[in-house]
Amino acid sequence: MQIKISKEDLKVLKRIKDPKINKYLNKLENINEDEAIEFMEYLYDKANEYLKGKDYKDAPESIVLEKVADYIYDKTK
């Protein structure tokens, strides 16, 4: 399976400097479905960490993390 992420979204993901995200980014060209699902779940969890304040406003990072996770979800269902 191949996961394609836009250059802009890749820049945001790399700026987060998370070792687990970087590990999966290195496998985008040839990732198996189980790993893709693990990556998706991790991205959703990480997106929740970036939500701001008590009203859970989106941050630029949370938007990109969710966007990529949604894309992976669509590819793996």
PyMOL commands that set and color helices and strands:
alter all, ss='L'
color gray80, all
select helices_A, chain A and resi 7-16+19-25+33-50+60-76
alter helices_A, ss='H'
color red, helices_A
deselect
rebuild
show_as cartoon
